């Protein structure tokens, strides 16, 4: 019997809407999806968006029902939201806020078999577009990926909300999105399976590369604009790269070592309090070292991410090359069965990953010094 040909898969949200003031259209865009929405948002976010969300939903003839959210997308948080969906008879759940809120909402929507909507208020991760959630422990350590049968029915991003948030959120999103191409090209070379459940399509890989290109052209002016809460064409491009291009690119292009290293770093208490994209950037530099990437490519990446404001040394995430025991635990978790690091074109061992993690300290320091960039500032977990 002949072997079955590999299947290539591409998935994406049903609709993506982005722009200054886009939140005003939420009610009109949710109405065709469901008539009994449940909004999940933490108190801080709700204080920022309540008036706009309320007026938009009421104008569309929809009720306004909102429940709060904690810190992490834990299994317990997902179960609580699912129970709220059941008790309120909701037919669509809307996650408003950051990546953890949105991931918890997607998982709860899947559990209760209703539709879901992502309304990110920051562009700090590519979580809003995907058909998967990252579930954490109560302490913030990576626990598992959960995969769903479909992507969000709507992703709506108001770029003025994104620009109003502290610039560090956009910077973290750049770190998350830069990894998309680094990982997608490795997956394409290895012909590994992506998060979409098949080999990468040309489209998924191309969108991952487009995300990378947009960020190299526009990330710095976008960060400068957001520091002053301004929405410029560069901000619009980077928000789209961080959210849509990276979201579709990572899922249909594939994840590899960088995100697995991020997951491993959650095992180190020293890194707690750092944002997802900050730890992913450490994973990206380490993946380049593991690949034996050309010196110029690694140097350019270190210079660029330093200028953007992302960490590229262990010092900046609370660790050091001398923390061998901690780095070994990080490597063991990153190399756990089922982790995305196994999508790389070659096998990686724990000692090899530990050495690569230790190597980025001197490497990045040397590159930064040669470029006249600041020395790393030590990070202390809160």
C-alpha positions in Angstrom: 0.0 0.0 0.0 1.6 3.3 -1.0 2.5 5.8 1.8 0.0 8.6 2.2 1.2 12.0 1.0 1.8 14.6 3.7 -1.1 17.0 4.3 -0.5 20.7 4.4 -2.8 22.9 6.5 -3.6 26.5 6.8 -6.0 28.0 9.4 -7.0 31.5 10.4 -9.6 33.6 12.2 -12.9 34.0 10.3 -12.6 37.8 10.4 -9.9 40.3 11.4 -10.6 44.0 12.0 -8.0 46.6 13.0 -7.9 50.4 13.2 -8.2 53.4 15.4 -11.6 53.4 17.0 -12.4 49.9 15.9 -14.0 49.1 19.3 -17.0 51.2 18.3 -17.9 48.5 15.7 -17.8 45.6 18.2 -21.5 45.3 18.7 -22.3 45.4 14.9 -19.6 42.7 14.3 -20.6 40.4 17.2 -24.4 40.5 16.4 -24.2 38.1 13.5 -22.1 35.7 15.7 -24.3 35.6 18.8 -27.1 37.4 20.5 -26.2 36.6 24.2 -22.6 37.6 24.6 -20.5 37.1 27.8 -17.6 39.5 28.1 -14.5 38.4 30.1 -12.2 41.3 31.2 -10.2 42.1 34.3 -11.0 45.1 36.4 -8.2 47.3 34.9 -9.2 46.6 31.3 -12.9 47.0 32.0 -12.2 50.4 33.5 -10.6 51.4 30.2 -13.1 50.0 27.7 -16.5 49.7 29.5 -18.1 52.9 28.1 -17.1 52.1 24.5 -18.1 48.4 24.8 -21.4 49.1 26.5 -22.5 51.8 23.9 -21.4 49.6 21.0 -23.2 46.5 22.2 -26.3 48.4 23.2 -26.5 50.1 19.8 -26.6 46.6 18.3 -29.3 45.5 20.6 -27.1 43.2 22.6 -27.0 42.8 26.4 -23.9 43.8 28.3 -22.8 41.0 30.7 -19.2 41.0 32.0 -17.3 38.8 34.3 -13.8 39.4 35.8 -10.5 37.6 35.2 -7.4 36.9 37.3 -3.8 36.7 36.1 -3.1 33.4 34.3 -5.0 31.2 31.9 -5.1 28.2 34.3 -7.3 25.1 34.1 -9.3 26.4 37.0 -9.8 29.8 35.3 -11.0 28.1 32.2 -13.5 26.0 34.1 -14.8 29.1 36.0 -15.5 30.9 32.7 -17.1 27.7 31.2 -19.5 27.6 34.2 -20.3 31.3 33.8 -21.1 30.6 30.1 -23.5 27.8 31.1 -25.2 29.6 33.9 -25.8 32.7 31.8 -26.9 30.8 28.7 -24.4 32.8 26.6 -23.9 31.9 22.9 -20.7 33.8 22.3 -17.8 34.7 24.7 -15.7 37.8 24.2 -12.2 38.0 25.6 -11.1 41.6 26.2 -7.5 42.2 27.4 -4.2 40.4 27.1 -3.1 37.0 26.0 -4.0 35.1 29.1 -7.5 36.4 29.2 -8.0 35.6 25.5 -6.5 32.1 25.9 -8.8 31.3 28.8 -11.8 32.5 26.8 -10.9 30.4 23.8 -10.5 27.3 26.0 -13.8 28.0 27.8 -15.6 28.6 24.5 -14.4 25.3 23.2 -15.4 23.5 26.4 -19.0 24.8 26.1 -19.2 24.5 22.3 -20.0 28.2 21.7 -18.3 30.8 19.5 -15.6 33.1 20.7 -14.2 36.6 19.9 -10.8 38.1 20.7 -10.5 41.8 21.5 -6.9 42.4 22.5 -6.2 45.7 24.2 -2.4 45.3 23.7 -0.3 43.9 20.9 1.9 41.9 23.1 1.3 38.4 21.8 -0.1 36.6 18.8 -2.6 34.6 20.9 -5.7 36.4 19.7 -5.9 34.7 16.3 -5.0 31.1 17.1 -7.0 27.9 17.6 -5.0 27.0 20.7 -4.4 28.2 24.2 -1.4 28.0 26.5 -2.5 26.8 29.9 -0.3 27.7 33.0 -0.2 26.6 36.6 -1.4 28.9 39.3 2.3 30.0 39.8 2.7 30.9 36.1 4.6 27.8 34.9 3.8 26.3 31.5 1.4 23.4 31.8 0.0 22.4 28.4 -1.2 23.5 25.0 -4.9 23.0 24.3 -6.0 22.7 20.6 -9.4 23.6 19.3 -11.5 22.8 16.2 -11.6 26.3 14.9 -10.1 29.8 15.3 -11.9 32.8 16.7 -14.9 34.0 14.8 -13.7 37.6 15.1 -10.5 39.3 16.2 -10.9 43.1 16.7 -8.0 45.4 17.5 -8.5 49.1 18.3 -5.0 50.5 17.6 -5.7 53.6 19.8 -6.2 51.2 22.8 -2.9 49.6 21.8 -1.1 53.0 21.6 -2.6 54.1 24.9 -1.0 51.1 26.7 2.6 51.2 28.0 5.1 50.7 25.1 6.6 47.6 26.8 3.5 45.6 25.7 4.2 46.4 22.0 7.9 45.7 22.5 7.0 42.3 24.0 4.8 41.6 21.0 7.7 42.3 18.7 9.8 39.7 20.6 7.0 37.1 20.2 6.5 37.9 16.5 10.2 38.0 15.6 10.4 34.3 16.6 7.7 33.5 14.1 10.0 33.5 11.0 13.0 32.0 12.9 10.9 29.1 13.8 8.8 28.8 10.6 11.9 28.5 8.4 13.2 25.7 10.6 9.9 23.9 10.5 9.8 24.3 6.7 13.3 22.8 6.4 12.4 19.9 8.6 8.9 19.4 7.0 7.6 19.1 10.5 4.0 19.2 11.7 2.7 22.7 12.6 0.2 23.7 15.3 -2.5 23.6 12.6 -2.1 19.8 12.3 -0.3 19.4 9.0 2.9 20.4 7.3 3.3 24.1 6.6 1.7 25.6 3.6 3.6 28.1 1.4 1.1 30.7 2.6 1.8 30.1 6.3 5.5 30.3 5.8 5.3 33.4 3.6 3.2 35.2 6.2 5.8 34.4 8.9 8.4 35.9 6.7 6.2 39.0 6.0 5.8 39.5 9.7 9.6 39.5 10.1 10.1 42.0 7.2 7.5 44.4 8.6 9.0 44.4 12.0 12.5 45.1 10.8 11.2 48.0 8.8 8.7 49.5 11.3 9.2 48.3 14.9 11.5 51.1 16.0 9.4 54.0 14.8 6.3 52.2 16.1 7.7 51.9 19.6 8.8 55.6 19.5 5.2 56.6 18.5 3.5 54.4 21.1 5.7 55.9 23.9 3.7 59.1 23.1 0.4 57.2 22.6 0.3 58.0 18.9 -1.2 55.9 16.1 1.0 56.2 13.0 1.3 54.0 9.9 4.2 52.2 11.5 2.1 51.4 14.6 -0.7 50.0 12.3 1.8 47.8 10.5 3.5 46.5 13.7 0.2 45.8 15.4 -0.9 43.8 12.4 2.5 42.0 12.3 2.4 41.2 16.0 -1.2 40.0 16.0 -2.4 38.7 12.6 0.8 37.9 10.6 2.5 36.4 13.5 -0.6 34.7 14.7 -1.3 33.0 11.4 2.4 32.5 10.7 3.2 30.7 13.9 0.2 28.4 13.7 0.3 27.5 10.1 4.1 28.0 9.7 5.1 26.2 12.8 6.8 26.6 16.2 10.3 25.2 16.9 12.9 25.8 19.6 12.3 29.5 20.6 8.8 28.9 22.1 9.9 25.6 23.7 12.7 27.5 25.4 10.1 30.1 26.6 8.1 27.3 28.1 11.2 25.9 29.7 12.0 29.3 31.2 8.7 29.4 33.1 10.3 26.7 35.3 12.8 29.3 36.6 11.2 31.5 39.3 13.8 34.2 38.5 12.0 34.8 35.2 8.5 35.3 36.7 7.1 38.7 36.0 8.6 38.9 32.6 6.3 39.1 29.6 5.9 36.2 27.1 7.6 38.0 24.3 10.6 38.9 26.4 11.3 35.2 27.2 10.5 34.2 23.6 13.3 36.6 22.5 15.8 34.7 24.7 14.5 31.6 22.9 15.1 33.1 19.5 18.7 34.1 20.2 19.3 30.6 21.7 17.8 28.9 18.6 20.1 30.9 16.4 23.0 29.6 18.4 21.8 26.0 18.3 21.5 26.3 14.5 25.0 27.7 14.2 23.6 30.7 12.4 26.0 33.0 10.6 27.8 35.5 12.9 26.3 38.5 11.0 22.8 37.2 11.4 23.1 36.7 15.2 24.9 40.1 15.6 22.2 41.9 13.6 19.5 40.2 15.7 21.2 41.2 19.0 21.7 44.8 17.9 18.1 45.2 16.6 16.4 43.6 19.6 18.6 45.6 22.0 17.5 48.8 20.2 13.8 47.7 20.4 14.2 47.1 24.1 14.1 43.3 24.3 16.4 41.1 26.4 19.0 39.0 24.7 21.1 38.0 27.7 20.5 35.7 30.7 21.2 38.7 33.0 18.1 40.5 31.7 15.8 37.6 32.7 17.2 37.1 36.1 19.6 34.2 35.3 23.3 33.8 34.7 25.6 31.3 32.9 26.6 30.0 36.3 23.0 28.9 37.1 23.7 25.5 35.6 21.2 23.6 37.7 18.4 26.1 36.9 19.3 26.1 33.2 19.3 22.3 33.2 15.7 22.3 34.5 14.8 24.9 31.8 16.3 22.7 29.2 14.6 19.5 30.5 11.2 21.2 30.3 11.9 22.7 26.9 12.8 19.2 25.6 9.8 17.5 27.2 7.9 15.0 25.0 5.6 16.8 22.6 7.4 20.2 22.9 7.9 22.2 19.7 11.7 22.0 19.9 11.3 18.5 18.3 10.2 20.2 15.1 13.7 21.4 14.5 15.6 19.8 11.6 18.0 18.1 14.0 17.9 16.5 17.5 18.9 18.5 20.5 20.1 17.2 23.9 19.8 18.8 27.3 23.6 19.5 27.6 23.5 21.1 24.1 20.6 23.4 25.0 22.2 24.3 28.4 25.4 25.3 26.6 23.5 27.3 24.0 21.7 29.2 26.8 25.0 29.9 28.6 26.6 31.0 25.3 24.2 33.8 24.6 25.4 35.9 27.6 29.0 36.5 26.3 27.9 36.6 22.7 25.2 39.3 23.2 27.5 41.3 25.5 30.3 41.3 23.0 27.9 42.3 20.1 26.4 45.1 22.2 29.8 46.4 23.3 31.0 46.5 19.7 27.9 48.4 18.6 28.2 50.9 21.4 24.9 49.7 23.0 24.2 49.6 26.8 25.3 46.7 29.0 22.5 44.4 30.2 20.6 45.5 33.3 20.0 42.7 35.8 16.3 41.6 36.2 14.9 40.9 39.6 11.6 39.0 39.8 8.9 40.8 41.7 
